[in-house]
Amino acid sequence: MPKGVPNKRYTAEFKKQVIETMRQEGLSYSETSRRFEINSHRRVQDWERIYLTEGPEGFTIERRGHGSTDRPKKLPKEVEEDLLAEVQRLRAENEYLKNLQALVLKDERRQRRKRR
């Protein structure tokens, strides 16, 4: 690419149209990139990955530059709910096991005292 020519920017609507057309018509990445005059089939491949994992809303997220390391990634709502439910279940299980261990130790102490 010649110096001073900026990278081409595509709108979220255009990306959505490209991927949906590709999937409906069964086009390959190369065919799609030629049809829509996109420089690289890899770009179409990346767009499809985003579309499949995040849906069309994923195209509105700015992805240029280095990602921030201090900001946690947002999880889908159902995944977050599943993880919270699992944490609650594991906490309850932990509490149960602590109580069980305390009862077992108490019983062992009682049996030792009886032996003496």
C-alpha positions as a Markdown table, in Angstrom:
| # | Residue | x | y | z |
|---|---|---|---|---|
| 1 | Met | 0.0 | 0.0 | 0.0 |
| 2 | Pro | 1.5 | 3.4 | -0.9 |
| 3 | Lys | 2.6 | 5.7 | 1.8 |
| 4 | Gly | -0.1 | 8.2 | 3.0 |
| 5 | Val | -3.1 | 6.1 | 2.0 |
| 6 | Pro | -5.2 | 5.3 | 5.0 |
| 7 | Asn | -6.6 | 1.8 | 5.7 |
| 8 | Lys | -10.1 | 1.4 | 4.4 |
| 9 | Arg | -12.7 | 1.4 | 7.2 |
| 10 | Tyr | -15.9 | -0.6 | 6.9 |
| 11 | Thr | -19.2 | 0.1 | 8.7 |
| 12 | Ala | -20.8 | -2.4 | 11.0 |
| 13 | Glu | -23.8 | -2.5 | 8.6 |
| 14 | Phe | -21.5 | -3.4 | 5.7 |
| 15 | Lys | -19.8 | -6.2 | 7.6 |
| 16 | Lys | -23.1 | -7.6 | 8.6 |
| 17 | Gln | -24.3 | -7.5 | 5.0 |
| 18 | Val | -21.1 | -9.2 | 3.8 |
| 19 | Ile | -21.3 | -12.1 | 6.2 |
| 20 | Glu | -25.0 | -12.7 | 5.8 |
| 21 | Thr | -24.7 | -12.7 | 2.0 |
| 22 | Met | -21.7 | -15.0 | 2.2 |
| 23 | Arg | -23.6 | -17.5 | 4.5 |
| 24 | Gln | -26.9 | -17.3 | 2.5 |
| 25 | Glu | -25.3 | -17.8 | -0.9 |
| 26 | Gly | -22.6 | -20.3 | 0.3 |
| 27 | Leu | -19.7 | -18.2 | -0.9 |
| 28 | Ser | -16.1 | -18.8 | 0.0 |
| 29 | Tyr | -14.0 | -16.2 | 1.8 |
| 30 | Ser | -12.1 | -15.5 | -1.5 |
| 31 | Glu | -15.3 | -15.2 | -3.5 |
| 32 | Thr | -16.9 | -12.9 | -0.9 |
| 33 | Ser | -13.8 | -10.6 | -0.7 |
| 34 | Arg | -13.7 | -10.3 | -4.6 |
| 35 | Arg | -17.5 | -9.6 | -4.8 |
| 36 | Phe | -17.4 | -6.9 | -2.1 |
| 37 | Glu | -14.0 | -5.6 | -3.1 |
| 38 | Ile | -12.3 | -6.3 | 0.2 |
| 39 | Asn | -8.5 | -6.5 | 0.1 |
| 40 | Ser | -8.1 | -9.8 | 2.0 |
| 41 | His | -10.1 | -12.9 | 2.5 |
| 42 | Arg | -8.7 | -13.0 | 6.0 |
| 43 | Arg | -10.7 | -9.9 | 6.9 |
| 44 | Val | -13.9 | -11.7 | 5.8 |
| 45 | Gln | -12.8 | -14.7 | 7.9 |
| 46 | Asp | -12.2 | -12.5 | 11.0 |
| 47 | Trp | -15.6 | -10.9 | 10.4 |
| 48 | Glu | -17.3 | -14.2 | 10.3 |
| 49 | Arg | -15.6 | -15.3 | 13.5 |
| 50 | Ile | -16.9 | -12.1 | 15.2 |
| 51 | Tyr | -20.4 | -12.6 | 13.8 |
| 52 | Leu | -20.6 | -16.2 | 15.0 |
| 53 | Thr | -19.2 | -15.5 | 18.5 |
| 54 | Glu | -20.7 | -12.1 | 19.3 |
| 55 | Gly | -23.4 | -11.6 | 16.8 |
| 56 | Pro | -23.9 | -8.6 | 14.6 |
| 57 | Glu | -23.4 | -6.3 | 17.6 |
| 58 | Gly | -19.8 | -7.4 | 17.7 |
| 59 | Phe | -19.1 | -5.3 | 14.7 |
| 60 | Thr | -19.7 | -2.1 | 16.6 |
| 61 | Ile | -16.8 | -2.8 | 19.0 |
| 62 | Glu | -13.6 | -0.9 | 18.3 |
| 63 | Arg | -10.8 | -3.5 | 17.9 |
| 64 | Arg | -7.8 | -1.5 | 16.7 |
| 65 | Gly | -4.7 | -1.2 | 18.7 |
| 66 | His | -3.6 | -3.2 | 21.7 |
| 67 | Gly | -6.3 | -4.5 | 24.0 |
| 68 | Ser | -6.5 | -3.2 | 27.5 |
| 69 | Thr | -5.1 | -5.6 | 30.1 |
| 70 | Asp | -6.8 | -4.0 | 33.1 |
| 71 | Arg | -10.4 | -4.3 | 31.9 |
| 72 | Pro | -12.1 | -7.7 | 32.2 |
| 73 | Lys | -13.9 | -9.0 | 29.2 |
| 74 | Lys | -17.7 | -9.0 | 29.3 |
| 75 | Leu | -19.3 | -12.4 | 29.3 |
| 76 | Pro | -22.7 | -13.3 | 27.9 |
| 77 | Lys | -25.5 | -12.9 | 30.4 |
| 78 | Glu | -26.3 | -16.7 | 30.6 |
| 79 | Val | -22.6 | -17.6 | 31.1 |
| 80 | Glu | -22.3 | -15.1 | 33.9 |
| 81 | Glu | -25.4 | -16.4 | 35.6 |
| 82 | Asp | -24.2 | -20.0 | 35.3 |
| 83 | Leu | -20.8 | -19.0 | 36.8 |
| 84 | Leu | -22.5 | -17.2 | 39.7 |
| 85 | Ala | -24.8 | -20.2 | 40.3 |
| 86 | Glu | -21.7 | -22.5 | 40.4 |
| 87 | Val | -19.9 | -20.2 | 42.8 |
| 88 | Gln | -22.9 | -20.3 | 45.1 |
| 89 | Arg | -23.1 | -24.1 | 44.9 |
| 90 | Leu | -19.4 | -24.5 | 45.6 |
| 91 | Arg | -19.5 | -22.1 | 48.5 |
| 92 | Ala | -22.4 | -24.1 | 50.0 |
| 93 | Glu | -20.5 | -27.4 | 49.4 |
| 94 | Asn | -17.4 | -25.9 | 51.0 |
| 95 | Glu | -19.5 | -24.9 | 54.1 |
| 96 | Tyr | -21.0 | -28.3 | 54.3 |
| 97 | Leu | -17.6 | -30.0 | 54.1 |
| 98 | Lys | -16.2 | -27.8 | 56.8 |
| 99 | Asn | -19.1 | -28.6 | 59.1 |
| 100 | Leu | -18.7 | -32.3 | 58.3 |
| 101 | Gln | -15.0 | -32.2 | 59.1 |
| 102 | Ala | -15.8 | -30.5 | 62.4 |
| 103 | Leu | -18.3 | -33.2 | 63.3 |
| 104 | Val | -15.8 | -36.0 | 62.3 |
| 105 | Leu | -13.1 | -34.4 | 64.5 |
| 106 | Lys | -15.5 | -34.0 | 67.4 |
| 107 | Asp | -16.5 | -37.6 | 67.1 |
| 108 | Glu | -12.9 | -38.7 | 67.0 |
| 109 | Arg | -12.1 | -36.7 | 70.1 |
| 110 | Arg | -15.0 | -38.2 | 71.9 |
| 111 | Gln | -13.9 | -41.8 | 71.0 |
| 112 | Arg | -10.4 | -41.1 | 72.2 |
| 113 | Arg | -11.7 | -39.9 | 75.5 |
| 114 | Lys | -13.9 | -43.0 | 75.9 |
| 115 | Arg | -10.8 | -45.2 | 75.3 |
| 116 | Arg | -8.9 | -43.6 | 78.2 |
